[in-house]
């Protein structure tokens, strides 16, 4: 997601927070994730952020509505599973969404399905093991292939012909899913970056990137380099 936003807004000054001390969010209660999201957002606003991107489907499901209520004058871009384009693209009227359990519990997912998937069967699958693999910078190899196949093969066998990635971690597995199934895989990251470019004010900066992380900052730095080819110092985020 971060690299997509950097491509869309190459001159924007960006601050990215990785709240690793409290991750993964997908297994937490929605109330817990909402409180954490409010804290992280306020920290960013206090540092001068004039636009927020909630680059996490679970956090969007838990907190997007309350964040917009609390900061009505601030552009806030959230993540929602790309059910609409998937439903339009499907020829079998069956689409699969892979996300975290918490994402599926939120009202956001329910409303997206109600609005855009009339007459389409949405097969939802929670894949916490995918998150754990990506957190270990594992995006290829036998272990990853087995984990992907065990989740993907049943929905393809059930007739799904479009797969939606409903977790930002899963973007790193998109190539593997496509290669193993041969069907369309929709990653919402480019659309979120495009929306950010449309609504973000004052994006003509110096292209500076600040990385912040709670927990083990050195481990996050290693992951950022391994997964996204980002080699920047990481400042502490107070968890």
N, C-alpha and C positions, 0 to 999 in steps of 0.2 A: 504494500500500500504506500509506504513512504516513498519508494522510488517512482511510483506512478505519479504522485503529487509533485515530486521534484521535476519530473519530465513536463508535467502540465504547467508548472509555475517555476521556471528555472531561476528567476531572480527573487523569488520570495524568501524571506528569512523564516526558517522553520524551527520549531522546538518539538521534539518527539519524546514522550515519556513512556518508558517501559516499566510497569509496576510489577516487577518480577517477584518481589517479596510476598505479594498476595496472590500471585498467579498459581494455578489457572482459575479464571473467573467462571468458566463454564460449569464447574461443579459447586459453585457457591449459590446461596439463595439470591433471588432478584433484589430483595431489600438490601442485602449486604453489598451487592454490586452497585446499586444505586448510590449508596452512601459513599463508597469508594470513588465512584465517577464524579460525584459532586466535589469531593476533596481534590482530585487530580485536576479537574477543570478550574477550580478556584486558584490553584497554584499557577496554572498557565495564565489565567487572566491577570493575576497579580504580577506576573512577569511581562505583561504588556500584550498578550495575545488579543488580536482583534477578529479572529475567526477560529472556531474550534472544529476539529474533525474527530468524531468518536469512532476511531478506527478499530472497532471491535463489535461484532454482531451481538455478543452477550451484553456488553455495556449499553449498546443502543436499545436493545430490548428492555433493559432494566431502567434506563435513566434518560433516554432521549427526550421524552415528553416533559419530565420535571426539569431538565436542564434548560429547555426552551422557555418554560414558565418562569424560571428563576432569572434568566438573562434574556429578556424579550428583545433587546436591541442588538443582540450579538448573532451574527450568522453562525449556525451550528449545523454541520453536515453529519448525518448518521449513516450507519450501515443497515441495510435490510436485504434479506435474501432476494435474489433476482428472479422471483417467481413470474413476474409479468413477461419478460422476454422469453423465459423458458416455456411458459404456457403457449405463447404465440408461435414458437418454433416447433413445438411437439407435433408429430404426426400421429402418435398413438394416444394422445390425450393422457399421458402418464409422464410425470417428471419426478425426479428424485432430488431432495435437498439434504445435503450433509452439513451438519452444524454441531453445536454443543447442546446438551440437554437443557441448559438454562435459556438458550435462544428460543427453543421450541415452547417454553413455558410462558414467554412474554406475550403481551397483547399485540405487540408489533407484528409478530409472525402470523398470528391469527387474523389480523386485519388485512395483511398483505394477501394471504390466501383467499380471504373472503372477497376482496376487491378484484383480484386479477386471475383467479383460477377457477372461475365458474365452469363446471363441466369437465374439469381436469382433475385427475387423481394425483395428489401430491404425496409421495412416499418420503417420509422424514426419517432420517437416520442420525443418531448421535454417535460421534466417533472420538471419544476422549483419547484413545490410543494414538490417533493421528496427531493430536496436539503434542503429546509427549514425545513422539518421534521428531517432530519439527523442532521442538525445544532442545533436542539433542543434536540438531543440525543433520538429522538423517532424512534425506529426501530421495535416496535410491538404495538399491541393494535388496537382497532376498527378504530381510525382515520387513522392510517397507512395502515391498511388492505383496507379501503375504497379508499384511494389515489392510492394504488398499483392496485387494481382491476379495477378502472376506466380507467387506462392506458393500463393495460395488457389484459383485456378481449376482447377489440375490435381487437387487432392484432392476438390473438389466434383464434378468430372467423373468421378472414380473412385468416387463414391457416398457419400462422407462427408456425414452430415447433422448432425453436431455438431462444433464446433471448440473445442479446449482451448488456452488461452493458458498456455504453460509458461515464461514469462519475464516478470518484473515490468515491464520496459519495454513489453511488448506491450499492457498495460492501456490505454495511451494511444491505441492504434489500434483498440480494440474497436468503437467506434462506426462506424469506416470499414469494418471487416470485416463487421459486421452489415448495414450499408446496402448493401454491394456483393453480398452473398450471400443475404440474407434467411433464413439458417439460424441456429440457436442457437449462441451463442458463450459459453463458460464461462470466467470469470475467477475464480481461486481467492482473490483478495484479500479479499473479504468473509468467506469461511469462515476464513481465517487470522486475521483480526481478531477474529472471534467466539471462536476457540479461545484467542487471547491473552487475551481478557477473562475466559475461564473459568479459566485457570491462573495468571494474574499476581497476585502478592500485593501488598498495600499500594498500591492504585491510587488512593487518595483523597488526591491531592496538590493542586497548584495549577494543573495543566494547562500547566506550563511545557514549552516545546520548545527543545532545544538541537540545532543543526545543526553537524556537524563534517565537514570534507572534507580530503582530501589533494589535492595538485596545485593547480590554479587555483581558489581559493575564490570568487573574484569571478564566474567563469564558472558555477560551481555555483549561486551565489546567483541569477544570472540565470535559470538553468534551473528552479530551484525556483519562482520567481515565474511563469515562463511556463507550466510544465506543471501545477503543483499549487496555484497562487495562494498560495504560502507566502512571506512577506516577513519573514525573520528574519536576524539576523547569523549569520555562519558562522565558527566557530572552527577553528583548524588541527588536523588529525589527523596525528600523526607516522607517515609511511609508512616 
